[in-house]
Structures are given as C-alpha cells and as structure tokens.
Amino acid sequence: MLRRFGMVVVTGWAMVATSILALDALGVSGAGPQAAATTATQQQLAELIAQRDARAAEAASAQSRFTAALDQLSAMQTQLLTSEEKRRELESGIGAIQASLHDALARNADADRRLAAADTQAPGSDEDLSVALDILSGELETIAARSAEADQRATEAVRTAEALELERDEILRRNEEIFAQLEAAVEQSVKPLDDMIKKVGVDSDRLLATVRKGYGGTGGPLTPMGYSTRGNAAITENEARAQEVMVSLGKFDNYRIAVSKLPLAMPVKSAFRFSSHYGARWGRQHQGIDMAAPVGTPVFATGDGVVVFAGWQRGYGNLIKIKHELGTETRYAHLSKIRVKQGQRVSRNTLIGDIGNTGRSTGPHLHYEVRVDGKAVNPMSFIKAAQNVF
C-alpha cells in the first residue's frame, strides 16, 4: 500500500515539474522578440533626445538671426524712403535752375537785340550812345554772371543726384541681402513645423484653418503704406517680397499656436522603460505604447484639452481620456489613482494621475494611446515630432 502511494507521489511530481519546465520555455520564447523590440525602442528614444537638443540649438540660432534681419530690414526701408525723397527734391531744384538759366539766356538775347537796334539807329550824340552802351554792357555782365552761377548750381545738382543714385543702389543691394536673410530664416523656421505636421498625420490645411478661426482678431490704427509714384520696379519687387515674408511669418505663428494644442509632450517625466511598442503583439493589435515604472509614478497630460472620461473601463482599468484640438485624443490606462474629473479642462504637463497595475495588466506601467479622428496612431510619431519643436 505504501509502495503504491509512493509511486503516485513520484508520478505527480514528475507531471508538475514537466509543466513548470514547459511554461518556462514558453515564457522565454515569447519574451525574446519583446525584449529586442523594447531595447530598440529605448535606443531610438536616446537618439531622439540627442536630435532634440541639436535642433533646439538650431532653432534658437535661427530665431536670433531672424530677429536681427528683421530689424535691419526696417532700418533699410526707412533709409530708402528718405533717399528717394531727397532725389525728388534735387530733381525739383534742377528744374528751377534750368528755368532760371532759360530766363537769363532770354534776357541775354534781348540785350543783343537792343544793342543791334542801337547800332542801326540814326547817329545821335556820342554821349547818349556811350550811356546806352554802358547800360547794355552792365546788363550783359550781370546776365553772364547769373548764367555762370546757374551752370555751376546745375553741375553741383547733377553730381549730388549721381551720388544719391549710387547711395540708392547701395541701399537696394543691402536691402536684397536683408531680404535673402529673412527668407532663409523664415524657411528654416517653417519647414520643421511643416515636416512635423505631416509626420503626425494631421491635415495641415485643417489645422491652420482652425487656428485662424480661433485667433483671427485684428485692431489698432492703420498707417498708410508708401507707394512709388514713379513706377520704380525695384521698390515694387521689394514690396512684393516683403509681403511674401509676412505671409510666411503668419503661417509660422499659426503653426506655433497649433503645435501648442497638439499632444506632443511626454506623459511620464520620471525614469521609465518602454515595455511594449505600438503594433502587433501576441496576435492582436496593441494600440499604444507601454511605459513601465513603479506604482505611484506621476502621469501628466501631453497637451491642452478637456477630460472626457475619468473612471474604470474593462481592460484599461482606471482610465483617463482627454480630448484635444484638431480631432486628437489621448488615453492613459492602468492607473492606480485618477487626479482629474470628467469635464475638467487641463493644460499640457498637468498632473492627472499615477501609474498603477489595474485592468488587464501584468505589472505596473502606463498604457498611452493617441488617436486622430477616432483612429489609433503610433504615439511615437508624436514623440518624435516633439523633438523638432521643444
């Protein structure tokens, strides 16, 4: 009887040991690809942080160059208008001098005619003829002096006009350099934002239209713009280029406002590790990323928005949903504590909860999702895009 009991115990122990070994084998085989994916994600995050620091430095440098170039443009435009006004005054002066010279020449011709008439008149007293000749001689000397003075003034006016022309050309050349610097600075500022919007999958036209609708106020006194009445092609071209720069600056400002409304921040500021990536997992679609950290680790809102759900949901456990602008929504699951209420408006980096292990979870972590128009997208695209902005 004891022998049979011993056989039963040995057989049961063998079955249990075999089951344990099989489960361990299955766990190791399933963890291998997951560990590799987690390591790759961590390496990718380290590279993104390095890229963020480099691009932040480039953005600060571009902003500094842009501000300096804008100040130079304002000074050059003022100087150009002053030079053009001086040129018009000199042209008016030259016209007056030419009119004076014409009058002097007319008086000279009249004196010649009078002298010729005196020669043809009947001979009179020598004294009368001498007096007439003295008068005519004096008038001729006066006219000659005035003519020489007018010629000198005309010559000086032409030289001044030529000097102003050279100064104007120099101003236009410097103006061209400033416009080139402005255009380059604006392009460097707008292009990263264009690329960022494309990467996160948000319609840029819809984004800008939404911003213009909410931030379209204008006001203040209106100052008339200066226009050339002489049809100067160079000034007209500069005005057109300045308008293009202003349009690009407006687009840049709208993008900056829009970026502030998208969920681009990190939900976890403390140390964590990526324990699962977005995509296929265990034969199903994993619609977010997992950030493993101890229970109680703070969780923050990744963008401005309104809390549309804060409570328990099957699978997610304690869950927070935040609705942002432009059809975006973020979800924060498996929380140990919820610190906001439904209907509450939150800002980026607002503390909203703590990491936990609630719902369908194998350990303490944050399950983070981003949805655009109700469709789940890879949160890493928003995290990568943020490196170009913050």
C-alpha positions in Angstrom: 0.0 0.0 0.0 2.8 2.4 0.9 4.7 1.4 -2.2 1.7 2.3 -4.4 1.3 5.6 -2.6 5.0 6.4 -3.2 4.6 5.7 -6.9 1.6 8.0 -7.1 3.6 10.8 -5.4 6.6 10.4 -7.7 4.4 10.3 -10.8 2.5 13.5 -9.7 5.8 15.3 -9.0 7.1 14.4 -12.5 4.0 15.8 -14.1 4.2 19.1 -12.1 7.9 19.5 -12.9 7.3 18.9 -16.6 4.5 21.5 -16.7 6.8 24.1 -15.0 9.6 23.5 -17.5 7.2 23.8 -20.4 5.7 27.1 -19.1 9.2 28.5 -18.5 10.2 27.5 -22.1 7.1 29.3 -23.5 7.8 32.4 -21.4 11.4 32.6 -22.7 10.5 32.0 -26.3 7.8 34.8 -26.1 10.0 37.2 -24.2 12.8 37.2 -26.7 11.3 39.3 -29.5 9.5 41.5 -27.0 12.9 42.3 -25.2 14.5 43.0 -28.5 11.7 45.4 -29.5 12.0 47.2 -26.1 15.8 47.6 -26.4 15.4 49.0 -29.9 12.7 51.5 -28.7 14.9 52.6 -25.9 17.8 53.2 -28.3 15.5 55.1 -30.6 14.4 57.3 -27.7 18.0 58.1 -26.8 18.7 59.1 -30.4 15.6 61.3 -30.5 16.7 63.1 -27.3 20.1 63.9 -28.9 18.4 65.1 -32.0 16.0 67.3 -30.0 18.9 69.1 -28.2 20.7 69.7 -31.6 17.5 71.0 -33.3 16.6 73.2 -30.3 20.0 74.9 -30.6 19.5 75.3 -34.4 16.0 76.8 -33.8 17.4 79.3 -31.2 20.1 80.4 -33.6 17.7 80.7 -36.5 15.3 82.8 -34.3 18.2 85.1 -33.3 19.3 85.6 -37.0 15.7 86.2 -38.0 15.2 89.0 -35.3 18.4 90.7 -36.3 17.5 90.6 -40.0 14.0 92.0 -39.4 15.5 95.0 -37.5 17.9 95.6 -40.4 15.0 95.5 -42.9 13.1 98.2 -41.0 16.1 100.5 -40.9 16.9 99.9 -44.6 13.3 100.6 -45.7 13.3 103.9 -43.8 16.7 104.9 -45.3 15.4 104.0 -48.8 12.3 106.2 -48.5 14.5 109.2 -47.2 16.9 108.8 -50.1 14.0 108.8 -52.6 12.6 111.9 -51.1 16.0 113.7 -51.4 16.2 112.6 -55.0 12.8 114.1 -55.8 13.8 117.4 -54.1 17.0 117.6 -56.1 15.1 117.0 -59.4 12.8 119.8 -58.5 15.8 122.1 -57.8 17.4 121.2 -61.1 14.1 122.1 -62.9 14.1 125.5 -61.2 17.7 126.1 -62.1 17.1 125.2 -65.7 14.1 127.6 -65.8 16.3 130.4 -64.4 19.0 129.7 -67.0 16.4 129.8 -69.7 15.3 133.3 -68.5 18.9 134.5 -68.3 19.6 133.4 -71.9 16.4 135.1 -73.0 17.4 138.3 -71.3 20.9 138.0 -73.0 19.3 137.6 -76.4 17.1 140.6 -75.7 20.1 142.7 -74.8 21.8 141.6 -78.0 18.8 142.7 -80.0 18.7 146.1 -78.2 22.4 146.6 -78.9 21.9 145.8 -82.6 19.0 148.2 -82.7 21.1 150.9 -81.2 23.8 150.4 -83.9 21.2 150.8 -86.7 19.6 153.9 -85.2 20.4 157.3 -86.7 23.6 158.8 -85.3 23.0 161.0 -82.2 25.2 162.5 -79.7 28.3 160.5 -78.7 27.3 161.0 -75.0 23.9 159.3 -75.4 25.5 156.4 -77.3 28.1 155.9 -74.6 25.5 155.8 -71.9 23.4 153.3 -73.8 26.5 151.1 -74.4 27.4 151.3 -70.7 23.9 150.2 -69.7 23.9 147.3 -72.1 27.4 146.2 -71.0 26.3 146.2 -67.4 23.3 144.1 -68.2 25.4 141.7 -70.2 27.9 141.3 -67.4 25.0 140.6 -64.9 23.4 138.1 -67.2 26.8 136.4 -67.8 27.4 136.1 -64.0 23.9 134.7 -63.4 24.4 132.2 -66.2 27.7 131.0 -64.8 26.2 130.7 -61.4 23.2 128.8 -62.8 25.6 126.5 -64.7 27.6 125.8 -61.5 24.5 125.1 -59.5 23.2 122.8 -62.2 26.6 120.9 -62.2 26.5 120.5 -58.5 22.9 119.3 -58.6 23.8 116.7 -61.2 26.8 115.5 -59.1 24.6 115.3 -56.0 21.9 113.4 -57.9 24.6 110.9 -59.1 25.8 110.5 -55.6 22.3 109.8 -54.4 21.8 107.3 -57.2 24.9 105.4 -56.0 23.6 105.6 -52.5 20.2 104.3 -53.6 21.8 101.4 -55.4 23.8 100.5 -52.3 20.7 100.6 -50.2 18.9 98.3 -52.7 21.8 95.9 -52.6 21.8 95.8 -48.8 18.1 95.5 -48.9 18.4 92.5 -51.2 20.8 90.9 -48.7 18.4 91.5 -45.8 15.5 90.0 -47.8 17.6 86.9 -48.5 18.4 86.5 -44.8 14.8 87.0 -43.9 13.6 84.5 -46.4 16.2 81.9 -45.3 15.3 82.5 -41.6 11.6 82.1 -42.3 12.2 78.9 -44.3 14.3 77.4 -41.6 11.6 78.2 -39.0 8.6 77.0 -41.1 10.0 73.8 -42.7 10.5 71.8 -39.4 6.9 72.6 -38.5 5.6 71.5 -41.9 7.5 68.2 -41.6 6.2 67.7 -38.1 2.6 68.2 -39.1 3.0 65.7 -41.9 4.6 63.1 -39.7 1.8 63.1 -37.1 -0.9 62.6 -39.7 -2.9 65.8 -39.1 -4.3 67.7 -42.1 -2.2 70.9 -42.2 -4.9 72.9 -44.1 -7.5 72.0 -41.5 -5.0 72.8 -38.7 -4.3 76.3 -40.0 -7.9 77.0 -40.7 -8.8 76.1 -37.1 -6.1 78.3 -35.7 -7.1 81.3 -37.9 -10.8 80.8 -36.8 -9.9 81.0 -33.1 -7.1 83.6 -33.4 -8.3 85.9 -36.1 -8.7 89.2 -34.1 -7.3 92.4 -35.5 -7.2 96.0 -34.4 -5.1 99.1 -33.8 -4.6 102.2 -36.0 -3.9 101.8 -39.7 -0.9 103.5 -41.2 -1.0 104.1 -45.0 1.6 102.2 -47.0 4.2 104.0 -49.1 4.0 103.5 -52.8 6.3 104.8 -55.6 4.5 107.2 -58.0 7.4 106.9 -60.5 6.8 103.2 -61.3 10.1 102.1 -59.7 10.3 98.4 -60.5 12.9 97.6 -57.8 10.8 99.1 -55.0 7.7 97.3 -56.2 9.5 93.9 -56.3 10.8 94.5 -52.7 7.3 95.3 -51.5 6.1 92.0 -53.0 8.9 90.1 -51.4 8.2 91.7 -48.1 4.6 90.7 -48.4 5.6 87.1 -49.0 7.8 87.2 -45.9 4.9 88.5 -43.9 2.7 85.7 -45.2 5.3 83.1 -44.2 5.6 84.7 -40.8 1.9 84.4 -40.4 2.0 80.8 -41.3 4.8 80.3 -38.8 2.8 81.9 -36.0 -0.3 79.8 -36.8 1.8 76.7 -36.7 3.3 77.6 -33.3 -0.2 78.1 -31.9 -1.4 74.8 -33.4 1.6 72.9 -32.0 0.8 74.2 -28.6 -2.6 72.4 -28.9 -1.4 69.0 -30.1 -0.4 66.3 -27.6 3.3 66.4 -28.1 4.7 66.2 -24.5 5.9 63.0 -22.7 3.3 61.6 -20.3 6.0 60.3 -17.9 8.8 62.6 -16.7 10.4 60.2 -14.3 12.6 57.3 -15.2 10.8 54.5 -17.0 11.4 51.9 -19.7 9.4 51.0 -22.8 8.0 47.6 -22.0 5.8 47.3 -25.2 5.7 49.1 -28.6 2.8 50.0 -30.8 1.6 47.4 -33.3 1.1 43.6 -33.4 1.5 41.9 -30.1 0.5 38.2 -29.3 -1.5 38.0 -32.4 -3.5 41.2 -31.7 -3.1 44.9 -32.3 -1.6 46.9 -29.5 -2.9 50.4 -30.0 -0.5 52.3 -27.7 2.9 52.1 -26.0 3.6 50.9 -22.5 5.9 52.7 -20.1 6.9 50.6 -17.1 7.6 52.4 -13.8 6.8 51.9 -10.1 3.3 52.3 -8.8 2.6 55.9 -7.9 4.9 57.4 -10.6 3.2 60.7 -11.8 1.4 60.9 -15.1 1.0 64.2 -17.0 -1.3 65.4 -19.7 0.6 65.7 -23.0 -1.4 68.6 -24.4 -4.1 71.2 -23.6 -7.6 69.6 -23.6 -10.8 68.6 -21.8 -11.2 65.4 -19.8 -14.0 63.4 -21.4 -13.7 60.3 -19.3 -12.2 59.5 -15.9 -13.1 56.1 -14.4 -12.9 52.4 -14.7 -13.2 50.7 -18.1 -12.8 47.0 -18.8 -9.3 46.0 -20.0 -8.0 49.5 -19.4 -8.6 49.6 -15.6 -8.5 53.1 -14.3 -8.6 55.2 -17.5 -8.4 58.9 -18.4 -9.4 60.2 -21.9 -8.5 63.8 -22.9 -9.9 65.4 -26.0 -7.5 67.9 -27.6 -7.9 70.3 -30.6 -7.9 69.1 -34.3 -9.6 65.8 -33.6 -6.9 64.4 -31.4 -7.4 62.3 -28.2 -5.1 60.7 -25.7 -5.7 57.8 -23.3 -3.9 56.9 -20.1 -4.7 53.4 -18.7 -3.9 51.0 -15.8 -3.7 54.0 -13.3 -3.5 53.5 -9.6 -5.0 56.9 -9.0 -7.1 59.4 -11.0 -6.5 63.0 -10.1 -8.9 64.8 -12.6 -12.7 64.7 -13.2 -14.8 64.4 -16.3 -15.4 67.8 -17.9 -12.2 69.3 -16.3 -10.0 71.4 -18.6 -6.3 70.7 -18.3 -3.1 72.1 -19.8 0.0 70.4 -21.1 2.1 68.9 -18.3 -0.9 69.0 -15.8 -0.6 66.1 -13.2 -3.6 63.9 -14.0 -2.9 60.5 -12.3 -0.4 57.9 -11.0 1.0 54.8 -12.7 -0.7 51.6 -11.5 -1.4 48.0 -12.3 -5.2 48.0 -12.8 -7.3 46.3 -15.5 -5.7 43.7 -17.8 -2.0 44.3 -16.8 0.9 42.1 -15.9 2.8 44.7 -13.9 2.8 48.5 -13.0 3.0 50.6 -16.2 1.2 53.3 -18.2 -0.6 52.3 -21.4 -0.5 55.5 -23.5 -2.6 56.0 -26.7 -3.0 58.8 -29.2 -6.0 58.8 -31.6 -6.7 61.1 -34.6 -10.3 61.4 -35.6 -11.0 58.3 -33.5 -8.3 56.1 -35.1 -5.4 54.9 -33.1 -2.0 56.1 -34.4 1.5 55.3 -33.2 2.3 57.7 -30.2 6.0 57.5 -31.1 5.2 59.7 -34.2 4.1 62.5 -31.9 7.0 61.9 -29.5 9.4 62.1 -32.5 7.7 65.2 -33.9 8.1 66.9 -30.5 11.8 66.7 -30.8 11.6 69.3 -33.6 9.6 71.8 -31.5 10.5 71.6 -27.8 
